[in-house]
Amino acid sequence: MSSDPLRIVHDWLAAVNAGDVQGVLARTAPDVVIVGPRGTARGHEVLRAWLGHAGATFQTRETFGAGDAVVVAQHGVWRDVPTGEVRGEADVATRFRIDGERVAEMERYDDLHAALHAAGLTAADRQAESS
């Protein structure tokens, strides 16, 4: 069975939004590369720690994809985990690389065009939203 990178990313984001740590990890390569505002890290333990304290949810605005590359333009909201109080929100873009059936790399960008460029994608790679 061939992988469907768009479905994998959609399912990964749904698990993040649901707070389903095990679901996120099951969809993520054990040696995943995570690049964000604080630098680069690797592995499930880093991702598990982020999921435990970030309180992040993401609303997908647009999705772009070709081959193993997917970029999702999103509105992110970060909440204090114990209180649920909003700590911040921003429009961001996340670049994903899929390896087989799992997310192997992800990188957050503040700019959609930079994320598309890094992924080797263009506006022509925009995908229709499925319901």
C-alpha positions in Angstrom: 0.0 0.0 0.0 1.4 3.4 -1.0 1.4 6.2 1.5 -0.8 9.3 1.2 1.2 12.2 2.6 -1.8 14.5 2.7 -3.9 12.0 4.7 -1.0 11.3 7.0 -0.5 15.0 7.8 -4.3 15.5 8.2 -4.5 12.6 10.6 -1.4 13.8 12.5 -2.9 17.3 13.0 -6.2 15.9 14.1 -4.4 13.9 16.7 -2.5 17.0 17.9 -5.8 19.0 18.1 -7.4 16.2 20.1 -4.5 16.0 22.5 -4.0 12.4 21.5 -0.3 11.9 22.3 -0.3 8.2 21.5 -2.0 8.9 18.1 0.5 11.6 17.3 3.5 9.4 18.2 2.0 6.5 16.2 2.0 8.7 13.1 5.5 10.0 13.7 8.9 8.4 12.9 10.9 7.6 16.1 13.8 9.8 14.9 11.6 12.7 13.7 13.4 16.0 13.1 11.5 18.9 14.7 12.5 22.5 13.7 10.9 25.4 15.5 11.5 28.8 16.9 13.8 27.4 19.5 16.0 25.3 17.2 16.2 21.8 16.0 15.6 18.6 18.0 15.0 15.0 17.2 12.8 12.1 18.5 9.6 11.0 20.2 10.6 12.2 23.6 11.0 15.8 22.4 7.7 15.6 20.6 6.0 14.1 23.7 7.4 16.9 25.9 6.1 19.6 23.4 2.7 18.0 23.3 2.6 18.0 27.1 3.2 21.7 27.6 2.4 23.5 24.3 -1.4 23.3 24.5 -1.4 23.9 20.8 -4.3 23.5 18.3 -4.2 24.3 14.6 -6.9 25.3 12.2 -5.9 24.4 8.6 -6.3 27.3 6.2 -4.6 25.8 3.1 -2.8 22.6 2.2 0.0 22.2 -0.4 1.6 18.9 -1.4 3.6 16.9 -3.9 5.6 13.8 -3.4 6.6 13.4 0.2 6.3 17.1 1.0 3.3 18.8 2.5 2.9 22.4 3.7 -0.1 23.4 5.8 -1.0 27.1 6.3 -2.6 27.3 9.8 -3.9 29.5 12.5 -2.3 28.2 15.7 -3.5 28.8 19.2 -1.3 28.0 22.3 -3.0 27.6 25.7 -1.8 27.2 29.2 -2.3 23.5 29.8 -3.6 23.6 33.4 -5.9 26.6 32.9 -6.8 26.6 29.2 -6.0 30.3 29.0 -4.8 31.5 25.6 -1.0 32.3 25.8 -0.7 33.2 22.1 -2.0 32.8 18.6 -0.5 33.3 15.2 -0.8 32.4 11.5 1.9 29.9 10.7 2.9 27.4 8.1 4.3 24.0 8.8 6.4 22.0 6.4 6.2 18.2 6.7 8.2 15.5 5.1 6.6 12.0 5.1 8.6 8.8 5.0 6.4 5.8 4.4 3.4 6.2 6.6 4.9 8.6 9.2 5.9 12.2 9.7 9.7 12.2 9.5 10.3 15.9 9.6 8.4 19.1 10.5 9.4 22.7 10.5 7.4 25.7 11.5 7.5 29.0 9.6 6.0 32.4 10.2 5.7 32.8 6.4 3.8 30.5 4.0 6.1 31.4 1.0 9.2 30.5 3.0 7.7 27.1 3.9 6.7 26.4 0.4 10.2 27.3 -0.9 11.8 25.1 1.7 9.6 22.2 0.7 10.2 22.7 -3.0 6.5 23.5 -3.5 4.6 26.4 -5.2 1.1 27.9 -5.1 0.4 25.5 -8.0 0.7 22.6 -5.5 -2.4 23.8 -3.5 -4.7 20.9 -2.7 -8.5 21.1 -2.7 -9.9 20.8 0.9 -11.8 17.6 1.3 -14.8 17.4 3.6 
